[in-house]
Amino acid sequence: MLGMAALLYLLAAVGGIFLYLYLLHPVVFIHLYFKISVILSGMKLNFTEIDGLTICYGEKGKRRSDKPSMILIHGFTACKFMWAPLVKNLSHDYHVIAVDLPGHGDSDTPSEDDDLSHTETVQKMRKLLRQLKFDETPFHLIGMSMGGALAGLYAAEYPEQIHSLTLICPATGPKEKTIFAFSKIYHNSWVPSQILHGVAEFRKKYYPFYARLFNMLTEPDNHNLLRDCAHRIKAPTQIIWGEQDKVIDASGVQVLQNELPNCVQVDLIPRCGHSMTTDRPGAMTKAILTFKQKLQHTR
């Protein structure tokens, strides 16, 4: 009887702690969810320093001579966590690196005086990949949303490093509702208000940086960076877009197809919005692997 009573007291205590955290500190569950999702995807966290900033990246698998590594660049306000569903779907035969851009995830936030331009971010990516010894090893570069614009710019600037390129609903012009991109999913599902409060609390410390970055993104010189550099992208390129994307309209597919000299595959994913890794991660994974297999047969 004493054993049962002790167990009941323990369960009551655990339940009380859970309720306390849920009602007053739901951000704890958001932190836990993000960390568990990254771990379950198979990624291991690594840290390095670039220009005085600590940069975090998740890594899964080991390099192989017969399969180019996959470098993943997330979107505005996102981080490596965004890629967890994709990475989880990939076998350990693939070598994957998912970078936390400066000011996102577990990477340091640039100072007030630092240049936040895409050109500067691409330079930091270049330094990171040089540290990871990708100078002479072409890789498959994948970017989503803002990360798609960065991936395209990187491919245009350093064509010798790019084996192949995948652009997932990439930022292409000034009319995008980029600041809301992190919250736009296609599937309507009920989310407890406490969890939404937790997400807001989790992001609160990033808001000043997000505001600075958003102001940079909306400057006229940055409106059409991807469109303007697309003609210089020589690598075989894939475009993936959600048919119900309400952040960056799927009409961007035609715009990029007209500019890219080597667009070999376009995948329009039905029942999918802008947050593709949330809406249709399986369909996205299948599209990317199909693209990679196609290149194996043609190169």
C-alpha positions, 0 to 999 in steps of 0.5 A: 500500500505504501508503494502505491501511495508513493507512486500516486504522490510521484504522479501527482507531483509530475502532473503538477510540474507539467501543469505549472510549466504548461500554463506559465512557461510553455516555451519549455515545451517548444525548446524540448520539441525542437531539440527532440525533433533534431535528435530524432532526425539523426542530426548531430550538432556541431559548432564553429566560428566564422568572423567572430560568430559561433555558427551551429550546424546539424550533420547526418551521415558521412561524405561519400564519393558517389553521392554529393553531400546535401547542404541545407539553407533554411528560410527567414525566422527558421533554423535547422529544425525546419529540415528535421522532417526531410533529414529524418526521411533520408537514409544514413547513406546521405551526408547532410549539413543543415546550417543555422544562419547568423541570428537564427537557431543556435548560431550567434546574432550579428551585432548592430553594425554587422552587414546583414545583406545576402551577399555578406551571408553568402560570404559567411556560408562560403567561409563555413563550407571552406572550413568544412573542406568543401572547396574541391568537393561539389555539393547539392545545395538546397534552399527554402524561401529566403534560403532559396534566394541565398542558395541561388546567389551562392550557386551563381557566385561559386558555380564550381562548387555546385553539383546540383541545386534545389530551390524550394519556394524561393524568395523571388520578389518584393510582394512576398509576405516573408515576415509571416512565412514561419506561420503559414501552413496549408493544413488547418489544425487546432493548436492549443493557445498555450503552445502558440504562446510558447512559440511567441515566447521562444521567438521573442529574443530574436524579434529585434534581429528579425526586424533588422533582417526584414528591413534589409530584405525589403530594400529595393536593391534586394527585391529581385536578387534571385531573379537577377542572378538566375541566368548565371546559375549553371548547375542542374536546377530543380524547382519545388513549390507548394500549389497552395503557397500563400506566402510566395505565389507558385507563379514564381515557377514560370519566372525562374524557368524563364531565367534559369539556363539549366532547369531540369525538373519542376515539382508542384506539390498539391495540398501544400503551402509554403511550409513544405517541411510541415505540410508535405515532407514525404512528397518533398523528400521524394521529389529531391531524391527523384531529382538526384537519381535523374542526375545520376543517369544523365551525368 
